[in-house]
């Protein structure tokens, strides 16, 4: 007697949640200044961080990332602050 094949249960695929409209249009520092200007501000801030440390090697990435965060925060607060 041939064995009957039982159809497999249909797989249920879950969709990833859609990004909200707010997340898609949220302001970013790159929208406020030219990328070259932003990179220059970050490089300058990273230099001053390294200078405070006496230019000891091994902290370049840490300096850059901290400077990037600092510059972006300043750019965001400057654009969202009071308007005159």
TILO-956448 format. One line per 2 residues: number of its first residue (from 0); for each residue x, y, z of C-alpha. Coordinates in pm, whole numbers. Layout:
NUM> X:Y:Z  ...
REM end
This chain:
0> 0:0:0  150:338:-96
2> 213:576:186  19:896:176
4> 207:1220:191  64:1465:430
6> 96:1818:299  326:2026:510
8> 173:2311:701  216:2634:511
10> 502:2838:646  406:3165:796
12> 639:3445:701  650:3748:918
14> 723:4080:761  967:4319:913
16> 800:4624:1062  802:4925:835
18> 1008:5221:928  799:5506:1051
20> 778:5824:849  941:6012:1133
22> 1250:5793:1121  1276:5844:747
24> 1272:6223:762  1453:6273:1091
26> 1711:6549:1058  2074:6446:1048
28> 2383:6663:1077  2467:6580:716
30> 2155:6769:606  2279:7088:770
32> 2638:7115:649  2845:6998:357
34> 3013:6660:418  3359:6813:365
36> 3291:7080:627  3160:6823:876
38> 3467:6601:818  3692:6902:879
40> 3517:6983:1206  3551:6620:1316
42> 3920:6609:1222  3985:6927:1419
44> 3800:6799:1725  3985:6465:1704
46> 4316:6651:1682  4241:6847:1999
48> 4141:6528:2180  4469:6365:2078
50> 4661:6677:2181  4507:6667:2530
52> 4629:6308:2557  4980:6400:2446
54> 4936:6226:2108  4988:5884:2264
56> 4928:5623:1993  4651:5366:1987
58> 4353:5593:2049  4296:5732:1699
60> 3964:5558:1637  3839:5643:1985
62> 3929:6009:1927  3760:6016:1587
64> 3438:5853:1705  3415:6077:2012
66> 3483:6384:1798  3221:6273:1546
68> 2962:6235:1820  3056:6572:1971
70> 3039:6756:1636  2708:6594:1539
72> 2556:6687:1875  2669:7048:1835
74> 2535:7064:1480  2199:6919:1585
76> 2163:7155:1883  2260:7455:1672
78> 1989:7376:1418  1718:7285:1668
80> 1786:7570:1907  1590:7896:1934
82> 1557:8094:1617  1599:8464:1615
REM end
